[in-house]
Amino acid sequence: MAESAKTGKVSVFTKIGKFFKDFISEFKKLVWPTKEQLMKNTAVVMVSIVVIGLVLAGIDFGLSKGFGALKELVKFVWPYN
C-alpha cells in the first residue's frame, strides 16, 4: 500500500469510485426541459425531418429523370448500343 502511494499509482477501485462520484455530481446539475420546450423541440425536429426528406426525394427524382433523359439521348445519338 505504501509503495503504490510512493509511485503515484491509483487502484482500479479508486478510479471506479471517483467515476461514479463525478457521475452523480454531474447528474445532479442536469436541467430537464419543460413540457412546452419539449413539444416545441419535437415539432422542430419533425418539421426538419419532413423538409429534408422532401429535398432528398426531389433530388432523387431529378437525378433519376436526368439520367434517364441522358440515356435516351445517348441511344438517339449512338443507336448501335
C-alpha positions in Angstrom: 0.0 0.0 0.0 2.8 2.4 0.9 4.6 1.6 -2.3 1.6 2.4 -4.5 1.3 5.8 -2.8 5.0 6.5 -3.5 4.9 5.5 -7.2 1.7 7.5 -7.8 -0.4 4.6 -9.0 -4.1 4.7 -8.2 -6.0 1.4 -7.8 -8.8 0.4 -10.2 -11.4 0.6 -7.4 -10.4 4.2 -6.5 -10.8 5.1 -10.2 -14.2 3.4 -10.4 -15.3 5.2 -7.2 -14.2 8.5 -8.5 -16.0 7.9 -11.7 -19.3 7.2 -10.0 -18.9 10.2 -7.6 -18.3 12.5 -10.6 -21.2 11.0 -12.5 -23.6 11.6 -9.6 -22.4 15.2 -9.1 -22.8 15.9 -12.9 -26.2 14.2 -13.0 -27.5 16.5 -10.2 -26.6 19.5 -12.4 -29.0 18.4 -15.2 -31.8 20.8 -16.1 -34.7 19.0 -17.8 -36.8 20.8 -20.3 -40.4 21.8 -19.6 -43.2 20.2 -21.4 -43.7 23.2 -23.6 -40.0 23.3 -24.6 -40.1 19.6 -25.2 -43.1 19.9 -27.5 -41.5 22.8 -29.4 -38.2 21.0 -29.9 -40.1 17.9 -31.0 -42.0 19.9 -33.6 -38.8 21.5 -34.9 -37.2 18.1 -35.3 -40.3 16.6 -37.1 -40.6 19.5 -39.5 -36.9 19.3 -40.2 -37.1 15.6 -41.0 -40.0 16.2 -43.4 -38.3 19.1 -45.2 -35.0 17.2 -45.5 -36.9 14.1 -46.8 -38.7 16.2 -49.4 -35.5 17.8 -50.5 -33.8 14.4 -50.9 -36.8 13.0 -52.7 -36.7 15.9 -55.1 -33.0 15.5 -55.7 -33.5 11.7 -56.3 -36.4 12.3 -58.7 -34.4 15.0 -60.6 -31.3 12.8 -60.9 -33.4 9.8 -62.0 -35.2 11.8 -64.7 -31.9 13.5 -65.7 -30.0 10.2 -66.1 -33.0 8.7 -67.9 -33.0 11.5 -70.4 -29.3 11.3 -70.8 -29.6 7.5 -71.5 -32.2 8.2 -74.2 -30.1 10.9 -75.7 -27.1 8.6 -75.9 -29.4 5.9 -77.6 -30.5 8.6 -80.1 -27.0 9.8 -80.9 -25.4 6.4 -80.9 -28.0 3.8 -81.8 -25.5 0.9 -82.1 -25.5 0.1 -78.3 
